Amino acid sequence: MPGSRSTRFHLARRWKIALAVIIVLGALASAPWIYLEVKIGDDGAWNPISTYQRYRASEFSSSKPFFQWWYFSLKDYATGMTFAFDYSVSRPATDQANRGCYVMAAMVNSTSRFHVYYKYPLDSASITNQFDFAVDDNSLVAVSDDHYRVKGKMDNASRVWTAEGITTSSVVEWDLDVYRIVGWYGQHDMEDLIKLVGVISWNTYAYDSEVNGSIWINGTRHDINRGPRFRIYCDMNWGETFPNGDPAIDHMWGWFYTGQPSATESTDFSIIAGIGRSTTRAGFLKTFHGKFASMYMHGRRISAREGRILDNPQDAGLLLLQRASDGNCHSFRVDRGDWITFSDAFGSASIPLTQVVTIETERIKVVMTFHSTVANYNRLLFPTDSYVFSDFEGLGVNCTTQVFERSFATYDWLKTIPIYTLVETVVDHNAGIEYGYRVPVVV
């Protein structure tokens, strides 16, 4: 944990006080006049060391379900093709049908898409040295805090758990070196709170990275050369429960990723944002709604975080945390539209094709407008205790990002109003979005 011993002591003390206040006031969360801001001592861990990406199963009770995965999304800005890979574990508490270790490969381009999952016994996975992972011919190695080796080979039809858009006999292979440019873990100082309420955690430890290597799909080789044509995104999730609540569609997670690479990596433009709403395990805390974002704009780094306890999805609720690295997080909002029914071999579900993310901090305002089509989507599947969670992931999505500088004007001598000046517009045809929630799945 960054900071001196004294700093860590005072942070821990602040959190104990904050949690005590939460417990006392949690039952009053539906009162619209209650406002509680929890001041955190820092703004997340930038470029987190490998310890934060560790395998965490031993830190959770064996009597409760546990899941964890490491996810990678690789974008080819020249062709518009996007690849995705995932290594995951599922340790159910009761229903053991989904117990196992899973490996996923996916691809989306302008004309086609596929995803395929392999399943292995859980005890066949080897996880050592923080987050070095290996099962069969698939592996993830942290060469250093900023360099990862990601390899995989799927050539055994008997291992297929499920597949769509590709035959079970297909062969997919990858051998990649990842070199981190920037990453951010926005929840490292609230891990105890998140475990208390029992919701999923998220670590975008290398969300903008260079990559080098090769990918083969049924013998066709795609060479990935380190440079501005390619970028790879890396994150990790873990926990005991996925977003849940009634109605399920209002208790979801959202993922938003856009960027523009540069010939000089330090001047990349890259933004990652995520939100999640879930009924908590602690009933008096009702529904937790968390929002996290990291913005890397040509070397400038700004993060934003907001957490609320809600009585229902429409309620403003009890504000626990509202902070940005440049001061206050004044607004963090997601608006959705163009809802359609997405259907595949696993069932049907409603998803929004348009999502607009607005983040306003002390010095900037960012508006990301994502427009997708049905052809952009795969349904990612996350098996856990007694059910499979659906994550509708759109890759190769169009996104226009507007960045405004936020300043102030004074009137009537003492009053001030914010002034917004548009300083940059970034158009990305290889963006990514998700809308994940618990819907019936036939696997």
Sequence and secondary structure as in RCSB ss.txt:
>XXXX:A:sequence
MPGSRSTRFHLARRWKIALAVIIVLGALASAPWIYLEVKIGDDGAWNPISTYQRYRASEFSSSKPFFQWWYFSLK
DYATGMTFAFDYSVSRPATDQANRGCYVMAAMVNSTSRFHVYYKYPLDSASITNQFDFAVDDNSLVAVSDDHYRV
KGKMDNASRVWTAEGITTSSVVEWDLDVYRIVGWYGQHDMEDLIKLVGVISWNTYAYDSEVNGSIWINGTRHDIN
RGPRFRIYCDMNWGETFPNGDPAIDHMWGWFYTGQPSATESTDFSIIAGIGRSTTRAGFLKTFHGKFASMYMHGR
RISAREGRILDNPQDAGLLLLQRASDGNCHSFRVDRGDWITFSDAFGSASIPLTQVVTIETERIKVVMTFHSTVA
NYNRLLFPTDSYVFSDFEGLGVNCTTQVFERSFATYDWLKTIPIYTLVETVVDHNAGIEYGYRVPVVV
>XXXX:A:secstr
  S HHHHHHHHHHHHHHHHHHHHHGGGTT TT       SSS EES  GGGGS  GGGS TTS EEEEEEEEEE
ETTT  EEEEEEEEEE SS GGG EEEEEEEEE SS EEEEEEEE GGG EEETTTEEEETTEEEEEEETTEEEE
EEEE  GGGEEEEESS TT  EEEEEEEEEEEEEETTTT HHHHHHHT  EEEEEEEEEEEEEEEEETTEEEEE 
SSTTEEEEEEEEEES  S  SSGGGS EEEEEEEE  SSGGG EEEEEEEEEEE SSGGG EEEEEEEEEEETTE
EEEEEEEEEESSTT   EEEEEEETTB   EEEEEEEEEEEEEETTEEEEEEEEEEEEEE SSEEEEEEEE  GG
GEEEEEEE SSSEEEEEEEEEEEEEEEEEEEEEEEETTTEEEEEEEEEEEEEEEEEEEEEEE      
